[in-house]
Amino acid sequence: MRSPQGGESTIGVMIMTKDGLFAEPHFQNDEAARAMLESILWPDGPVCPHCGVVNHSHKTKRPGVYRCGEKWCRKDFSVTRRTVMDRSKIALHKWLQAFHLMTSSKKGVSAHQLHGTLNIGYEAAWFMAHRIREAMRFGGLMPLARSAVPTKPRSVVRRASPRKQHSDQEYRSDAT
């Protein structure tokens, strides 16, 4: 699509990115994005999602991964554990860009718009959009456990009581 000036035109979301919407460091690299998420989700220090102990862990050799310091736990975790970003191979700064686009848009953002704006595959954009919408539905970054998700009450279907089966003796007694 050509603009009146002769240059290539882009859709509204992409124009915002060229104007410096994603100029902040947490939108550019994973280390800054991880530091920002840790400051938001863990204001008092790292919290082990397995046992719930606060600020009793140490960093491992892997970037962003902590190990719980409790003797009986000692499990590895990161800031993305038990969030919508859990077990995702998508870069952390791409998640933050998607959060920003989807929460600041008045009419919402489609997966196709995320695909074009974030320069990721459509399947990854669809995956991100659905996870973010699900989290927004429950009011936060961390989705509820499946057992705690409120569902529609099942409609009670009353089945007719089984027909009374007559024994042969009842028929014989009626016939005589």
C-alpha positions as CSV (number, residue, x, y, z in Angstrom):
1,M,0.0,0.0,0.0
2,R,1.4,3.3,-1.0
3,S,1.1,6.6,0.9
4,P,0.4,9.9,-0.9
5,Q,4.1,10.9,-0.4
6,G,5.2,7.8,-2.4
7,G,6.8,5.9,0.5
8,E,5.5,2.6,2.0
9,S,2.6,3.1,4.4
10,T,2.0,0.9,7.4
11,I,-1.0,0.2,9.6
12,G,-1.6,2.3,12.7
13,V,0.1,0.0,15.2
14,M,3.4,-0.1,13.2
15,I,3.5,3.7,12.9
16,M,3.6,3.9,16.6
17,T,6.6,1.6,16.9
18,K,8.6,3.8,14.5
19,D,7.8,6.9,16.6
20,G,9.6,5.3,19.5
21,L,6.8,3.6,21.4
22,F,9.1,0.6,22.2
23,A,12.2,2.7,22.9
24,E,12.4,1.8,26.6
25,P,15.1,-0.9,27.4
26,H,12.6,-3.4,28.7
27,F,11.0,-3.5,25.3
28,Q,14.4,-4.1,23.6
29,N,16.2,-6.9,25.4
30,D,15.4,-9.8,27.6
31,E,17.7,-8.9,30.5
32,A,16.0,-5.5,31.0
33,A,12.5,-7.1,30.6
34,R,13.3,-9.8,33.2
35,A,14.6,-7.1,35.6
36,M,11.4,-5.1,35.2
37,L,9.2,-8.2,35.7
38,E,11.2,-9.2,38.8
39,S,10.7,-5.7,40.3
40,I,7.0,-5.8,39.6
41,L,6.2,-9.4,40.6
42,W,8.8,-9.8,43.4
43,P,9.1,-6.4,45.2
44,D,10.4,-8.1,48.4
45,G,12.8,-10.5,46.6
46,P,12.4,-13.8,44.7
47,V,9.4,-15.9,45.7
48,C,9.6,-19.7,45.2
49,P,6.4,-20.8,43.4
50,H,6.8,-24.3,44.8
51,C,6.9,-23.6,48.5
52,G,6.2,-19.9,48.8
53,V,9.3,-18.8,50.6
54,V,10.3,-15.2,50.0
55,N,13.8,-14.0,49.4
56,H,15.5,-17.3,50.4
57,S,17.0,-18.3,47.1
58,H,20.1,-17.8,45.0
59,K,20.9,-17.4,41.3
60,T,22.0,-20.3,39.3
61,K,24.4,-20.2,36.3
62,R,21.5,-19.9,33.9
63,P,20.3,-16.3,33.4
64,G,17.1,-15.5,35.3
65,V,16.9,-18.8,37.1
66,Y,16.9,-19.1,40.8
67,R,17.1,-22.1,43.2
68,C,15.1,-22.2,46.4
69,G,17.2,-22.2,49.5
70,E,14.8,-24.3,51.6
71,K,16.3,-27.7,52.5
72,W,13.3,-29.7,51.6
73,C,12.5,-27.7,48.3
74,R,15.7,-26.8,46.4
75,K,13.7,-26.4,43.1
76,D,14.6,-24.1,40.2
77,F,12.3,-21.3,39.2
78,S,12.2,-18.0,37.3
79,V,10.0,-14.9,37.2
80,T,7.9,-16.4,34.4
81,R,7.0,-19.5,36.4
82,R,3.2,-19.9,36.8
83,T,2.4,-16.9,34.6
84,V,1.1,-16.7,31.1
85,M,4.7,-16.7,29.9
86,D,5.4,-20.1,31.5
87,R,7.0,-22.7,29.2
88,S,7.1,-20.3,26.2
89,K,10.0,-20.0,23.9
90,I,9.0,-16.5,22.8
91,A,11.4,-13.7,23.9
92,L,10.5,-11.9,27.1
93,H,10.7,-8.5,25.6
94,K,8.2,-9.6,22.9
95,W,5.8,-10.6,25.6
96,L,6.1,-7.1,27.2
97,Q,5.5,-5.5,23.8
98,A,2.4,-7.7,23.3
99,F,1.1,-6.8,26.8
100,H,1.5,-3.1,26.1
101,L,-0.2,-3.3,22.7
102,M,-3.2,-5.4,24.0
103,T,-3.8,-3.4,27.2
104,S,-3.4,0.1,25.6
105,S,-5.6,-0.6,22.5
106,K,-9.1,0.7,22.8
107,K,-10.6,-1.9,20.4
108,G,-8.2,-4.7,21.0
109,V,-5.4,-6.2,18.9
110,S,-5.7,-9.2,16.7
111,A,-3.2,-12.0,16.4
112,H,-2.5,-10.9,12.9
113,Q,-1.6,-7.4,14.1
114,L,0.7,-8.8,16.7
115,H,2.3,-11.0,14.0
116,G,3.1,-8.0,11.9
117,T,4.1,-5.6,14.6
118,L,6.3,-7.9,16.7
119,N,7.9,-9.7,13.7
120,I,7.0,-13.1,15.0
121,G,5.1,-16.0,13.4
122,Y,1.4,-16.0,13.3
123,E,1.1,-19.1,15.4
124,A,3.2,-17.5,18.1
125,A,1.1,-14.3,17.9
126,W,-2.1,-16.3,18.2
127,F,-0.7,-18.2,21.2
128,M,0.3,-15.0,22.9
129,A,-3.0,-13.2,22.2
130,H,-5.0,-16.1,23.6
131,R,-2.9,-16.4,26.8
132,I,-3.0,-12.6,27.4
133,R,-6.8,-12.4,26.8
134,E,-7.2,-15.3,29.3
135,A,-5.1,-13.5,31.9
136,M,-7.0,-10.2,31.3
137,R,-10.3,-12.1,31.8
138,F,-9.2,-13.1,35.3
139,G,-7.6,-9.8,36.0
140,G,-3.8,-10.3,36.1
141,L,-0.6,-11.7,34.8
142,M,-0.9,-14.9,36.7
143,P,-3.8,-17.2,35.6
144,L,-5.7,-19.1,38.2
145,A,-5.2,-22.8,38.7
146,R,-7.5,-24.9,36.5
147,S,-9.4,-26.1,39.5
148,A,-10.2,-22.6,40.7
149,V,-11.4,-21.3,37.3
150,P,-15.0,-20.5,37.6
151,T,-17.1,-22.3,35.0
152,K,-20.7,-22.2,34.1
153,P,-22.7,-24.5,36.3
154,R,-23.7,-27.6,34.6
155,S,-27.3,-27.8,33.7
156,V,-29.0,-30.6,35.6
157,V,-30.6,-32.9,33.2
158,R,-33.3,-35.0,34.8
159,R,-33.6,-38.3,33.2
160,A,-36.9,-40.0,33.3
161,S,-37.1,-42.8,35.8
162,P,-36.7,-46.1,34.1
163,R,-39.9,-47.6,33.1
164,K,-41.3,-50.1,35.5
165,Q,-40.5,-53.5,34.2
166,H,-43.2,-55.9,34.8
167,S,-42.3,-59.4,35.7
168,D,-44.1,-62.3,34.1
169,Q,-45.9,-63.0,37.3
170,E,-47.6,-59.6,37.3
171,Y,-48.9,-60.2,33.7
172,R,-50.2,-63.7,34.7
173,S,-51.9,-62.4,37.7
174,D,-53.6,-59.6,35.7
175,A,-54.7,-62.0,33.0
176,T,-56.4,-64.5,35.4
